[in-house]
Amino acid sequence: MNKRSDSILILTCEHASNKLPAAFRSAVPAEVLRTHRAYDIGALAVFRKLVKFAKPEFYCEGKYSRLFVDLNRTLTNKSAFSDYHKQLEARDTAFAAKVKAQASAYWIEYREAIEKFVTSSLSLSMRTSHKTRIAKTEPSVVHLGIHSFTPILNGNVRNTDIGILYDPSRPQECAYARVIKDEIKRLYPAMKVRFNYPYKGTSDGLTTTLRKKFGPRYVGIEIEINQKFFL
């Protein structure tokens, strides 16, 4: 996908890692860390290739497993913290509280870095648009979040290769999603590509939060890749 001259590209990969901080390592069995429960298998490799190819103005990747804290969920979401936190709390309440505080601080640091960049980019873009008379409805920041999904969940086979998640009520996201799908199909005609599958693009997530915060000048799209390509 070609970047528009008036748009700033950012790439993120929230579930890049299955690593855990030292304080939380004893809480999660090693075999679990090798599964899709711990991270998005294959997503990091795709993300880093895209960074090298697209040269985005900003990019970042999660350094800890989502079992520690899910960077793609709001902190108030019950799935932001895995059940392993509860198990740790059952053993040592005070220690568990410290670990959860560490997880929350890490989540905040990750989110704030992205929001700070988007804020500064939109401010710069707004000043530029006044000079060049670019319409205010034009997107200024295009954000692609790179993820992957397990091919079989609860016995159900996910019948697609790549999912493109976006908010159908936002015209700019509809347009970008179509361009991305068309480009994938051009390069890989046999690929099965679906919109808002295997998840809804409007579910709780980083892009959903940023849409609410920054409005129409932010375009947030998540790319979901079937893990069958990496297993």
Order of alpha helices (4+ residues) and beta strands (2+ residues): beta-alpha-alpha-beta-alpha-alpha-beta-beta-beta-beta-alpha-beta-alpha-beta
